[in-house]
Amino acid sequence: MALRFESLDSDIAGRCGKLVAGTTSIKTPALLPVINPHLQLITPADMKMMGIDAIITNAYIFSRSMQYRERALTEGLHRLLGFDGLIMTDSGSFQLSVYGKIPLSNTETLSFQRDIQSDIWVPLDIPTPPSADRATAERDLAITMERLHEAKRTFGDDAPIAAPVQGGRYTDLRERAGREIGEMGFLFCPIGAVVPLMEGYRYRELVDVVMAAKRTLPSAACVHLFGAGHPAMFALATAMGCDLFDSAAYALYAKEGRYLTTHGSYKADKLTNLPCACQVCRTHTAGELCTSGERERLLALHNLYVTVAEIARIRQAIVDGTLWELVDDRCRGHPQLLSGYLELLQHAERLETHDRVAKRRFFYRGAESCQRTEVIRYQEQLRRLRLGSRVLVAFDSKMRQGFNDLLLFKPPFGPYPRELQETFPIGQTEVPDWDEAMVRQGCRGIRALIDSHPASTVVVACSARWLPVVRSELHGVDVCE
């Protein structure tokens, strides 16, 4: 019943893939709504009808439930919940973090998850909150890693066991955990204890933590971001390489009377219109939604519809090669999400190694676009050009006397030969009027060309408008009008 993951399409570090657990498979990225058997606003059967193929529930709750424990053991989770898709179970680590201890050992909770026929089991890891000091984070990580070793020894290599990546806010500990988990052969790897970062809108730190774990996890591992529930941040997380999300937000927000959108949430009783095309919003007015006796359930349905639709939108963006544009859209909905986006761009050199070679388009959206993976890759590839002894880089298309080669200039990428003008990214770039940021980035492409061709003399011809900018970026280079 070993877990298998296959990537079928990719963009940035995001992947459309297939996760297989036994005889069940799901498409990724995927959302796993959280199910509490005692508090079901929406049933798993309803979720299946909405196109949801996977859910997550808490094995500890079932193990302590007088109502459901024996039924879960005799019937199995799938029959009990009326859901034939993939079911993942958490171990009780959340309760452990809240109460300090629970009456189950690591092997006992894994055995229980096996016995109730869960498709993916989670060991009793130790979630280290971001507020913990380093000594605590190291101690908690050591316990988590020992429990992962224990799980392997007890249940074997083919058991569908998840390996949570812990380490608190310390990126070197997250890297260490990812490396050791990979060496143990785990290929389903949740990144844990990040809910406080998301609840506090600390998206910059979230990016650093996730990217640290991704640096050392196997590229073949399916990565689950524990507790990522708001659709506004799914695109950002996917771009980092997260494949699965579990969410109780659809229900928690509904209990608070909150109406989810992909750019934030609203108090439902403050709405005069419902800006959504889901079934709930098309069959109710804002007033009817707020006064309905089923308000909580209706809000939960809407929230889940919005969340599922965003997952589908992300999948399509990956296939189209437009995930950067979607990330840009979503992260401008909140200042702290924008902060996370800017931090992600600081990791662009590493993301470039995962990004696809050709895409539908490159849509310039301001200075942030200058740091994208496509720009980094193009400027790195300039070293492959074969050039003569004298090279002209021209902002127009005119060839001057005395040069062996003419390269044209397109910001933010830089110089290119005519032969590449129909290829990606030069030919598929949608650029508005040039601005200073893109021209400066393009000049860095010229500098990369010069540095990689020491036997060539490069001269730059530009318009009077850009002459000061080009000269400030290219000290020591012959720049003329």
N, C-alpha and C positions, 0 to 999 in steps of 0.2 A: 504494500500500500504506500510505497515511497512517493514523495512529492516530486513533481517534475515541472519545470517552467521553460517555455520557449518564447523568444522574442521574434515577432513577425514583421513589425514596422517600428521605426524609431525616428525621433526628432529631438534635438538637444540630447539630454540623457533619458527622456521619456520614451516609453515603449508600449506598443500595442502587442500583447502577447497572449499566451494560453497557459493557464495554471491547471495542472492535472493532479487530483488527489484520488487515488484508487481508480474507480470507473467514472468519476465525476470530473468535468472540466468546465472552466469559466474563462471568459475573455477579460483581459486586463487592459487598461486600468479598470478597477472595479470598486464598487462601494459595498461594504458589508454592514447593513443596518444592525444596530444592537437590539437584541430581543431580551426582555425580562419576562419570564413566563407569568409573573404575578401582575404585571402592569403593561398590558398589550393594547395600545391605542390602535395599532394596525397589526393585523395578524400576518404571520409568514405566508399564508395562502394568498392574502391580498397582495403581498410584496411580489410573489411569484407572478401574479397576473400583471404587475407593473413592469415585468421584464427583469426583475432582480433575481440573480442566479446564486447569490451567496449571502449568508447572514452570520452573525457572531452572537454567541450567548455565553453566559457565565457558568462554568461547571460547578463552581463553589456554591452558587445559589441553588442549583439542582441538588447538590449533595446534602444541603441542609434543609431542603424543603420537604415537609411532611406530606404535602400534596402531590409533589412530582417526583421525588427521589425513586421510589419503587417503580413507577411507570416508566421513567427514563431507563432504568436498568432492564426492565422486561421488554419494553416496546422499542427502545432506541429513540434517539432524538428526532430522527426524520419522521417517523410515524407519529410520535407524540406531538410534534409541532406542525404536522401536515405540510412538510416542506421537503421536496425531493432534490433540491439543489445542494450546494456545498455548505456545510455547517462547520464553523470554527468555534472552538470553546476556549475562553480565557480560564486561567487556573485559580483565580482568587488573589492574585497579586495586588489588585486594587484594594481589596478588603485588608490584606496584609499591611499595605502602606497606611491605611486609615487607623486600624485597630492595633497594629504592632505585632499581632500573631493571629493565626487561625488554626483550628484543630485538624489540620491535614498536613502531611509531609509532602515533599516533592514527588516521591514515587506513588504515594497514595492518590494524589490528584491526577497524575498521568494515568494510573490504572483505572480510575473512575472515568476519565475521558475516553479511554479505550473501551470500557465496558458499556458506555452509553452510545457508542458507535459514532463519535465525533470524527469528522474528516481531517481536522488539523488540531493537534493538541499543543498546549502551551505549558511549559514547566513553571514551577513556582519561583519565578525570578524576583529580584529585589529592585523595585523602581526607585531610583535615586532622584529626589526632587532637585531642581536647579539651585535651590537655596543651600544645599548641603555643602559642607567643606570638603576639601580634597581627601582627607583621611577617611571620611565617611563614604565618599564615592568609591575609593579604592577598596574598602572593606566590602561594600555591597556588591561591587563588580566581582570580587573574588568568590563570594558566595554564589552569585548567579552562574559564573563559569563552572564552578564545581558541580552545580546542579545540572548543567548541560552535559557535563561528562558523565554524571550519574545516569541521566536519561539515556545516553548512548549505550552505556554498559548494560543497563537493565532491559531496554526495549529493542536494541539492535539498530542497525543502519537503515532498515526499511521502514521504521516507524515514522508516521507523518508528524514529526515534532518540529515546532517552530523554535528558533533560537533568538530570543530578544537581545538586542544590542543595547547595553546600558553604559553608564559612565558619567551620568549627570551632565553638567555643563562643560566638562573638561574634554576638549576635542582629542587630546592624545589618548585619553582612556577610551573614548569611542573608537578611535583607530585601532587600539590594542584589542578591544573586544571584537571588532569586525575581522581582524586578522586571525585571531584564535578560533572564531566561529567558522571561518572559511577552512582553516586547517583541520577542523573536526569533521568537515564534510556536510555541514548544514546548508541547505539551499532555500530555506524559507526563513526570512530574517526580519522580524518586526523591530522597529526603532522605538524604544520605550521611554517612558517618563518625560514626554515632551508636552503633555497637556497643559501644565502650568505656563509654559512658554507661549502657547497659543491663546490661552485664556488671558494672559497679560499683554497680548499683542506684541510679543517680543520676537518678531519674525526674523530680525537680523541674526539673533542668537540661534533660532531654529535652523536657519540656513547653514550656519557654521557647524552645528551639531550633526545635521543630516549629511552634509558634504564630508565631514570627517569619517562618519561610518561608511559612506559609499566609497571612500578612497581605498579601503582595505577589504571590503566585502567582495566575494567572487562576483564577476560580471554576470554569471548565470543565476545568481540568487534572486528570488522574488522578494521585493522589499515592501513591507507593510508599515505604514506610518500610524502607530497606535493613537487613537483618539482624535484624528483629524476629521472634524465634522462639518465645518462651514464651507460651502461650495466656493466662496470667494478665494480660498487659498489652494484649491485643488490643482489649478494649473501650475502655480509656483512649485508645489511639492512634486508634481509629475515631472516638471523640467529638471528637477534634481535627481530623478530616477526612482521615485516611489511608485509602486505598482498597485497597492491596495490601501483603502482607507476604511476605517470603521467609524460609524457615526450613531450617537444617540441624540445628536443635536436636533434632528427633525422632531423628536418628541419633547426634549427638554425646552426647546424654544416655544413649542406649542403650549406647554404648560404655563409659560410666562406670557402668553398672548403675543408672541413674536412671529412675524411673517418674513420668511427668508427670501432673499434674492441673491443673484451672483455678485452683487456689489455691496452687500450689507444686509441689515435686517431693519424692520420697522415694527413699531407697536401697532398691532392690528387695529386697535380702536382709534388710531390717528389717521388711518387711510380713508380717503374718499373714493378712490378707485383701486381696482386690483390689477396691477400691471403684469399679468401673466396669462398664458393661454392654456393652463392646465384645466382639467375637468372641474375641479373645485371652483376656480376663479371664473369659469365661463358659465357656471350654473348658479352663482351667488353674487349678489352685490356686496360691497364692503360692509354696508349696514347689516345685511342678512348674515354675513359671516360672523360678525361680532356678537349678534344677539341670538344666534342659533344655540339650541340646547346641546348640539354636538360640536360646539366651536373648537374645543381642544382637538378632537379627532380630525375635523376638517382642516385645521391649521397643520396638523401633523401630516396629513395627506398632501397638502400643497407643498410643505417643506420638503417632503420626500420626492415629489415630482420634480421640483426644481433641482434637487441634488442629483437625481438620476440623469436628468437632462444635461447637466453640466459634465457629468462623466462621459456621456455620448459625444458632447461637443469637443471635449479634450481628445477623445479617440480620433475623431475626424480631423482635428488640427494636426495630430501626429501623422496621420496618413497623408495629409496635404502638405506637410512641412511648414505649417504656419503657427507652431506652438509659441514661438517668441512673441508673435503679435498678440496671441491670446493672453499670455502672461502679462504683457504690457497693459492690455485692456483691464484685466482684473486687478492688477496691483495699483492702478491709479484710483481705485475706489476707496482707499484708506491710506493715510500717511505712513502707518507702520508697515503695511503691505508693500508700499513703495520702497521703504527702507530695506525690506527683505529682498526685493527685486534688485536694488542697487548692490546689495551684498552678494547676491547670486552672480552678478556680472563680474565681481572680483574673482570668481572661480572659473571664468570663461575659458582660460587656457586648458584647464582639465576637462571641462565640458566639451571642448572642441574635439577631443579624442573620441568622443561618443557620437558626435553629431553626424548627420548624413551629408554626403558630398554635394548633392544637387537637390534643389527645392523648387517649388512653384514660383516663389518670389521672395524678394527681400524688401520689406516696406520700411523706409526710414521714418522714425518717429522722434527724432531729436537726438541730443547728445548721448543718451543711453544706447542708442543703436550702434554707435561707434565702437562699443565694447563687446558686441555680439560675437558669437563663435565663427560666423561666416567671414567677418572681417579679419579675425585672427588667422583663420586658415588661409585665406587668400594671400595675405601679406607674407605668411610663412612660405607659401608656394612660389612666390616671386623668385626665389633663389634658383628655381628650375629653368628659368628663361635663359636661352643662349643669345648673347649679345655681342656686337662688335666693339671696336675700341672707342667709338664716340656715339653716344646715345642722347637723343632729344626726348624729353618728356614734355608734351605740349598740352596746354589747357584747351587749345583749339585743334583743328585737324590739319593745319598747314605744316608741310615739311619744309625745313630750312636747309640751306646748302651746308655741306661739310659733315654730314652725319651718316653713320651706317644703319642706324635703326631709329624709327619713330614709334614712341609709345604715347598713347593718349591717356588722359587723366579723368578718372571718375571717382569722386568722393562717395563714401568714406574709404573706399578700397585702395585707390592710388593708381599707379600706372598699369596700362594693359596694351598688348598688341592688337591690331585690328582683327586678327584672326579669332580673338576671343570675345568679340563684341556681341555675339549671339549666344554665348554660353553663360551658365550660372557661375558667379553671381552678377557679372557685368550686365548681361542682357536682360535679366529678370529683376533688376533693381528699380523700385519705384521711389524716386527721390524728388522732393519739392525743390523750390529755389535753394541754391546752395547757402549754407550758413557756415559760420566760422568753425564750429566744432567738427563738422564733416570734412572741411578742407584741411584742418590741422591733422585729423586722422589719416586722410589721404596722403599728406606729406610724410607721415610716418611710414606709409607704404613705400614712398620714394626713398626714404632713408634705408628701409630694409633692402630695397633693390641695390642701392649704392654699396651697402655693407657686404652684400653677398656677391658682388661683382667688382672686386678690387682692380681688375685689369681694364675696366671700362671707365671712361670719363662721361659723367652724366651732366647734362645741361637742362635746366627747367625754363620753359617759356610760359608765362602766365599773363593775365590781364592786369592792368594797373590797379584794379580794385583789390586783388588778392596778393599783390606784390609784398606789402609789409608782413602779412601773415606767413607767406611762404618763406620769406627770408628769415623770419624769426624762428621757424621750425627747422630750416636747412642751413645752419651755419656752415660756412666753408664751401658751399655749393654755388656754382655759377647760375644765378637766377636773373632772367631778363624779361622784358615785355615782348 
